[in-house]
Amino acid sequence: MHDLLTKLRSKNPGPVLTCYFSVGIAGLVIPVTREWFIRGVPLTLLLSLLLLYLYHGRITIRVVMISLLVFTAGFLLEMMGAATGLLFGEYQYGATLGLKIFHTPLLIGVNWLILVYSSSVIAGRYVDPLYFRSIVAASMMVVYDFALEPAAIRLGMWHWSGGAVPLQNYLAWFVIALVLNYLAGRLGLPNRENKVAAPLFFVQLLFFVVLDLWIVAERIWG
């Protein structure tokens, strides 16, 4: 098993991720397959998390506990936000992300964990002081959320009261991402040698940008 993992971690995951998400784009754009691919969103999130941690290296109790901390913090903040509208604005989750607790899908915590880990690894390759690294990583996550929102709404992940994404959402994302990145970095969660983190982040970002362009084109040409 150790030899298999070592061999896997020696491979560049970029081409596989690009192929996988390219198929996802095609499946979501084509009307006949769209519903099937929307149903596959939870599986994609779980596979992304699995791949990220397969490339992490040795999984210790400490790594598990810190990961659970980030996951739980992200989930609870989203649950609070959805219930009160105080953090991100008034919004509600749809059925796309699967199982919910108090109207909040558990997988939203997985999404926060993936993004915090990945953005922290990328920022850590260029910025050394933890505080500034956290700012860069949080800024990356806000850019990611900006690209995510139109596609997420179109795919039924969530919807906003009034239809527009409030500026409050992006401000809250930045503050929460800053804190979680600082916490993860301080506790030593991200492995800077993880080969999945950067391609996973950028391929997913490009995935949502392409879907956004499709949404715009769909509105123009109907």
Secondary structure, 3 states (H helix, E strand, C coil): CHHHHHHHHCCCCHHHHHHHHHHHHHHHHCHHHHHHHHHCHHHHHHHHHHHHHHCCCCCCHHHHHHHHHHHHHHHHHHHHHHHHCCCCCCEEECCCCCCEECCEECHHHHHHHHHHHHHHHHHHCCCCCHHHHHHHHHHHHHHHHHHHHHHHHHCCCEEECCCCCCHHHHHHHHHHHHHHHHHHHHHCCCCCCCCCHHHHHHHHHHHHHHHHHHHHHHHHHC
